[in-house]
Amino acid sequence: MPVPCFLLGRVCTPPTYADMSGSQERMCTFQWRVALNKTQPYSLMVLLQLGFAGLHLLSVFTLKHGMNHYVLIVYRNIIATLVMLPLALWFERNMRPKMTKGIFLKIFLLALLSVLDQNFYYLGAKDTSANFVASFNLVPVLTFIINILLRNEKIKIKNVRSWLKIIGVVVITGGSLVMILYKGKTLGSLGTRASTNIERHQLFGTFMLLLSCLCGASFSTLQDHVLKSYSTELSLSTFICLFSVIISGVTTSIVKPNPSAWKIGWNLRLVSIIYSGVICSGIAYYLQGVVIKKKGAVFSSAFSPLRMLIVDVLDPTVLAEAITLARIIGAVIMIIGLFLLLWGKMIDEKSKLEREEGVIDLPIVVPMRTSTVNPM
């Protein structure tokens, strides 16, 4: 029975069938690989946003129940290092490029941006809600602006794809502002607790989240640059986590010298540490590196509004926060902006591919041999 190749839009016969020739088998396998390779960045980014949505819910709950965010960052990066180090040593044992002084300093700067991002994020999460943290996501906009300033992203006023990306970024920003500034009518809560939906969008928390977005955008842009000279994603992620342990450990020892602050128990705090370390630091850095290497930093950051939609679905149930009209309107606007931005990036990639094919696939003219016929 044929197996439907949904990614290809047709039906492929499995290559194990006896009636399939070798060329047909290779062609079907090749088409599967091409389809999976095209959809891989999209699926990986969706999975990443699922992981980050879980972090929003866990972190807000644990931080508001007494967890110290400095200690959380240290433990988070320790767990991430312990998970990523064996993988890097095994899978990239003969692949790692030479570590130069310049690469070392850039990786250290990546770790510093990572620690700053985490600190600003947790400080902002303390004074706001999980939904506000997910909604206040200006990473796509800031990443786009940084890459334009660094000339990594080319904008041509006469090109439709450039306008699609610009309009997409503006629409995403507008959707975020709607969710932040416009409260709207409360539509209800799915939680069991009485939800008064206390909106504590304090100025300090909002400013911390803005700094977190700036560090996150800078991190993605610098990671894109480092991967061009240090292309092993697992090793790069491991070094980032290891240096983050050193930076956050020294900082926490100064800020929180009390040993009791380091104590954790068998509770949700431990779950939050393990989850954030494994999913949101170790694996996230690696998968983000894979996607950035293929599609760039702007493409990677464009998916971050999806986590807001996921939090919107889970937040009323997990944290018993009310659903507001602003969330729904803002979500729809941000989805439209995400679509426009990705559409512009897809046109960019198609144009780049056509240019490369035009350079590589040059027509080869073979002179025809003319045979002379001797007259009888």
C-alpha positions as CSV (number, residue, x, y, z in Angstrom):
1,M,0.0,0.0,0.0
2,P,1.5,3.4,-0.9
3,V,2.5,5.7,1.9
4,P,1.2,9.3,1.5
5,C,4.0,11.8,1.4
6,F,2.1,14.7,2.9
7,L,5.1,17.0,2.8
8,L,5.4,16.4,-1.0
9,G,1.7,16.7,-1.7
10,R,1.6,13.3,-3.5
11,V,1.8,9.6,-2.8
12,C,5.2,7.9,-2.7
13,T,5.8,4.1,-2.8
14,P,8.1,3.0,0.0
15,P,11.6,2.3,-1.3
16,T,11.6,-1.2,0.2
17,Y,9.1,-2.5,-2.4
18,A,10.6,-5.1,-4.6
19,D,9.0,-3.6,-7.8
20,M,10.8,-0.3,-7.3
21,S,13.9,0.2,-9.3
22,G,17.1,1.6,-7.8
23,S,16.6,5.0,-9.5
24,Q,13.0,5.3,-8.3
25,E,14.1,4.4,-4.8
26,R,16.8,7.0,-4.8
27,M,14.5,9.7,-6.2
28,C,11.8,9.1,-3.6
29,T,14.4,9.1,-0.8
30,F,15.9,12.3,-2.2
31,Q,12.5,14.0,-2.4
32,W,11.8,13.1,1.2
33,R,15.1,14.6,2.3
34,V,14.5,17.8,0.4
35,A,11.0,18.1,1.9
36,L,12.2,17.5,5.4
37,N,15.2,19.8,4.9
38,K,12.8,22.6,3.8
39,T,10.4,22.2,6.7
40,Q,13.0,21.5,9.4
41,P,13.7,25.1,10.4
42,Y,10.0,25.9,10.8
43,S,9.3,22.8,12.9
44,L,12.3,23.4,15.1
45,M,11.3,27.0,15.8
46,V,7.7,26.0,16.6
47,L,9.1,23.4,19.1
48,L,11.4,26.0,20.6
49,Q,8.4,28.3,21.2
50,L,6.6,25.5,22.9
51,G,9.6,25.1,25.2
52,F,9.9,28.8,26.0
53,A,6.1,29.0,26.7
54,G,6.6,26.4,29.4
55,L,9.4,28.5,30.8
56,H,7.2,31.6,31.0
57,L,4.6,29.7,33.1
58,L,7.1,27.9,35.4
59,S,9.3,30.9,36.0
60,V,6.5,33.3,36.9
61,F,5.1,30.7,39.3
62,T,8.4,29.9,41.1
63,L,9.7,33.4,41.2
64,K,6.5,34.7,42.8
65,H,6.8,31.9,45.4
66,G,10.2,32.9,46.7
67,M,12.7,31.5,44.2
68,N,15.8,33.7,43.9
69,H,16.5,34.4,40.3
70,Y,20.3,34.7,40.7
71,V,20.5,31.2,42.1
72,L,18.1,29.9,39.4
73,I,20.3,31.2,36.7
74,V,23.4,29.5,38.1
75,Y,21.7,26.1,38.5
76,R,20.0,26.5,35.1
77,N,23.4,26.9,33.3
78,I,25.0,24.1,35.4
79,I,22.3,21.7,34.2
80,A,22.6,22.9,30.6
81,T,26.4,22.4,30.7
82,L,26.1,18.9,32.2
83,V,23.6,17.9,29.4
84,M,25.4,19.4,26.5
85,L,29.0,18.6,27.3
86,P,28.8,14.8,26.7
87,L,26.9,15.4,23.5
88,A,29.5,17.8,22.2
89,L,32.4,15.6,23.2
90,W,30.9,12.6,21.4
91,F,29.2,13.9,18.3
92,E,31.7,16.7,17.5
93,R,35.0,15.1,18.7
94,N,36.7,15.4,15.3
95,M,34.8,18.4,14.0
96,R,35.6,21.3,16.3
97,P,37.4,24.3,14.6
98,K,40.5,25.7,16.3
99,M,39.7,28.0,19.2
100,T,41.3,31.3,18.6
101,K,41.5,34.3,20.9
102,G,38.9,36.2,18.8
103,I,36.4,33.3,18.9
104,F,37.0,32.8,22.6
105,L,36.1,36.5,23.3
106,K,33.0,36.3,21.1
107,I,31.8,33.2,22.9
108,F,32.4,34.8,26.2
109,L,30.4,37.8,25.0
110,L,27.6,35.5,24.0
111,A,27.6,34.0,27.5
112,L,27.5,37.5,29.0
113,L,24.6,38.5,26.9
114,S,22.9,35.2,27.8
115,V,23.3,35.9,31.6
116,L,22.1,39.5,31.2
117,D,19.1,38.3,29.2
118,Q,18.1,35.8,31.9
119,N,18.6,38.3,34.7
120,F,16.5,41.0,33.0
121,Y,13.9,38.5,32.1
122,Y,13.4,37.1,35.6
123,L,13.4,40.6,37.1
124,G,10.7,41.6,34.7
125,A,8.7,38.4,35.3
126,K,8.5,39.1,39.0
127,D,6.6,42.4,38.5
128,T,4.4,41.2,35.7
129,S,2.3,38.2,34.6
130,A,3.2,35.3,32.4
131,N,1.0,36.6,29.7
132,F,2.6,40.0,29.8
133,V,6.1,38.6,29.7
134,A,5.2,36.5,26.6
135,S,3.3,39.4,25.0
136,F,6.1,42.0,25.5
137,N,8.3,40.4,22.9
138,L,10.2,42.9,20.8
139,V,12.9,40.5,19.9
140,P,11.9,40.3,16.2
141,V,11.8,44.0,15.8
142,L,15.1,44.6,17.6
143,T,16.8,41.8,15.7
144,F,15.6,43.2,12.4
145,I,16.9,46.7,13.3
146,I,20.3,45.4,14.5
147,N,20.8,43.4,11.3
148,I,19.9,46.3,9.2
149,L,22.4,48.5,11.0
150,L,25.0,45.8,10.6
151,R,24.0,45.4,6.9
152,N,23.3,41.7,7.5
153,E,19.7,42.3,6.3
154,K,19.4,44.2,3.0
155,I,16.5,46.5,2.5
156,K,15.7,47.8,-1.0
157,I,12.8,50.2,-1.2
158,K,11.8,49.1,-4.7
159,N,11.6,45.4,-3.7
160,V,8.3,43.9,-2.6
161,R,10.1,41.5,-0.2
162,S,11.7,44.4,1.6
163,W,8.3,46.0,2.2
164,L,6.8,42.8,3.3
165,K,9.5,42.4,6.0
166,I,9.2,46.0,7.1
167,I,5.4,45.9,7.3
168,G,5.6,42.5,9.1
169,V,7.9,44.0,11.8
170,V,5.7,47.0,12.2
171,V,2.5,44.9,12.5
172,I,4.2,42.6,15.1
173,T,5.1,45.6,17.1
174,G,1.6,46.9,16.8
175,G,0.2,43.7,18.1
176,S,2.5,43.7,21.1
177,L,1.5,47.3,21.9
178,V,-2.2,46.4,21.7
179,M,-1.7,43.7,24.2
180,I,0.3,46.0,26.5
181,L,-1.6,49.2,26.3
182,Y,-5.2,48.1,25.6
183,K,-6.7,46.0,28.4
184,G,-10.1,45.4,26.8
185,K,-13.0,43.5,28.1
186,T,-12.4,40.5,30.3
187,L,-13.8,37.4,28.7
188,G,-13.4,35.0,31.7
189,S,-10.9,32.6,33.2
190,L,-10.6,28.9,33.0
191,G,-8.8,28.7,36.4
192,T,-10.4,27.4,39.6
193,R,-9.3,30.4,41.6
194,A,-11.1,33.7,41.6
195,S,-9.2,35.7,39.1
196,T,-9.2,39.5,39.6
197,N,-6.4,39.6,36.9
198,I,-4.3,42.0,38.8
199,E,-2.3,43.9,36.2
200,R,1.0,44.8,37.7
201,H,2.7,46.0,34.6
202,Q,5.0,48.2,36.5
203,L,7.4,50.5,34.9
204,F,10.5,48.7,36.3
205,G,9.3,45.3,35.1
206,T,8.5,46.6,31.7
207,F,12.0,48.2,31.4
208,M,13.7,45.0,32.5
209,L,11.8,43.1,29.8
210,L,12.8,45.7,27.2
211,L,16.5,45.2,28.2
212,S,16.0,41.4,28.0
213,C,14.6,41.7,24.5
214,L,17.6,43.8,23.5
215,C,20.1,41.3,24.9
216,G,18.2,38.4,23.2
217,A,18.3,40.2,19.8
218,S,22.0,41.0,20.2
219,F,22.6,37.3,21.2
220,S,21.0,36.0,18.1
221,T,22.8,38.4,15.9
222,L,26.2,37.6,17.4
223,Q,25.5,33.9,17.4
224,D,24.9,34.1,13.7
225,H,28.2,35.8,13.3
226,V,30.1,33.3,15.5
227,L,28.7,30.3,13.7
228,K,30.4,31.4,10.5
229,S,33.8,30.8,12.0
230,Y,32.9,28.3,14.7
231,S,30.4,26.1,13.0
232,T,29.9,23.3,15.5
233,E,26.6,24.1,17.2
234,L,26.9,21.6,20.1
235,S,30.3,22.8,21.1
236,L,29.3,26.4,20.8
237,S,26.2,25.8,23.0
238,T,28.4,24.0,25.6
239,F,30.9,26.8,25.8
240,I,28.1,29.4,26.2
241,C,26.6,27.4,29.0
242,L,29.9,26.8,30.7
243,F,31.0,30.5,30.6
244,S,27.5,31.4,31.8
245,V,28.0,29.3,34.9
246,I,31.2,31.2,35.6
247,I,29.7,34.6,35.1
248,S,26.5,33.9,37.0
249,G,28.3,32.0,39.7
250,V,30.6,34.9,40.5
251,T,27.8,37.4,40.3
252,T,25.5,35.4,42.6
253,S,28.3,34.8,45.1
254,I,28.7,38.6,45.4
255,V,25.0,39.5,45.4
256,K,23.8,36.5,47.5
257,P,26.6,35.3,49.8
258,N,24.1,33.7,52.2
259,P,24.4,29.8,51.7
260,S,20.8,29.3,52.5
261,A,19.8,31.1,49.3
262,W,21.3,28.2,47.4
263,K,19.1,25.5,49.0
264,I,16.5,23.8,46.8
265,G,14.1,21.0,47.6
266,W,12.2,18.3,45.7
267,N,9.5,20.7,44.6
268,L,8.5,22.8,41.6
269,R,11.7,24.9,41.9
270,L,13.8,21.9,41.0
271,V,11.5,21.2,38.1
272,S,11.9,24.8,36.9
273,I,15.7,24.5,37.2
274,I,15.9,21.3,35.2
275,Y,13.4,22.4,32.6
276,S,15.0,25.8,32.0
277,G,18.5,24.3,31.9
278,V,17.8,21.4,29.6
279,I,15.1,22.8,27.3
280,C,15.6,26.6,27.4
281,S,19.4,26.9,27.6
282,G,21.2,23.7,26.3
283,I,18.8,22.4,23.7
284,A,17.5,25.9,22.8
285,Y,21.0,27.3,22.1
286,Y,21.7,24.3,19.9
287,L,18.5,24.3,17.9
288,Q,18.6,28.0,17.5
289,G,22.1,27.8,16.2
290,V,21.0,25.2,13.6
291,V,18.2,27.4,12.4
292,I,20.3,30.6,12.4
293,K,23.0,28.8,10.4
294,K,20.5,28.0,7.7
295,K,18.0,30.9,7.8
296,G,19.6,33.8,9.7
297,A,18.9,35.6,13.0
298,V,15.9,37.5,11.7
299,F,14.1,34.3,10.7
300,S,14.8,32.7,14.0
301,S,13.5,35.6,16.0
302,A,10.4,36.0,13.9
303,F,8.8,33.0,15.5
304,S,8.9,34.4,19.1
305,P,5.3,35.7,19.0
306,L,4.1,32.1,18.8
307,R,5.0,31.6,22.5
308,M,2.6,34.4,23.4
309,L,-0.2,32.4,21.7
310,I,0.7,29.2,23.5
311,V,0.8,31.1,26.9
312,D,-2.6,32.6,26.1
313,V,-4.0,29.1,25.8
314,L,-2.3,27.7,28.9
315,D,-2.2,30.7,31.2
316,P,-5.9,30.8,32.2
317,T,-5.7,27.1,33.1
318,V,-2.3,26.9,34.8
319,L,-2.1,30.3,36.5
320,A,-5.9,31.1,36.5
321,E,-5.4,34.5,34.8
322,A,-8.3,36.0,32.9
323,I,-8.6,36.1,29.1
324,T,-9.0,39.7,27.8
325,L,-10.1,41.0,24.5
326,A,-6.7,42.7,24.1
327,R,-5.0,39.3,24.0
328,I,-7.2,38.0,21.2
329,I,-6.9,41.2,19.1
330,G,-3.1,41.4,19.7
331,A,-2.7,37.7,18.9
332,V,-4.4,38.1,15.5
333,I,-2.4,41.2,14.6
334,M,0.9,39.5,15.5
335,I,0.0,36.4,13.5
336,I,-0.6,38.6,10.5
337,G,2.8,40.3,11.0
338,L,4.6,37.0,11.5
339,F,3.1,35.8,8.2
340,L,4.2,38.9,6.3
341,L,7.7,38.8,7.7
342,L,8.2,35.1,6.9
343,W,6.7,35.7,3.4
344,G,9.3,38.3,2.8
345,K,12.1,36.0,4.0
346,M,10.8,33.2,1.8
347,I,10.9,35.5,-1.3
348,D,14.5,36.5,-0.3
349,E,15.6,32.8,-0.1
350,K,13.9,32.0,-3.5
351,S,15.7,34.9,-5.2
352,K,19.0,33.9,-3.6
353,L,18.5,30.3,-4.8
354,E,17.6,31.5,-8.3
355,R,20.8,33.6,-8.5
356,E,22.9,30.7,-7.3
357,E,21.4,28.4,-9.8
358,G,21.9,31.0,-12.5
359,V,25.6,31.1,-11.6
360,I,26.1,27.4,-11.2
361,D,23.9,25.9,-13.9
362,L,25.5,27.6,-16.9
363,P,24.6,26.2,-20.2
364,I,27.4,24.0,-21.6
365,V,27.8,24.2,-25.4
366,V,29.4,21.1,-26.9
367,P,30.5,21.5,-30.5
368,M,29.0,18.9,-32.7
369,R,31.4,16.7,-34.6
370,T,30.7,16.9,-38.3
371,S,31.7,13.9,-40.3
372,T,32.8,14.2,-43.8
373,V,31.5,11.7,-46.3
374,N,33.9,10.7,-48.9
375,P,32.2,10.7,-52.3
376,M,32.3,7.4,-54.1
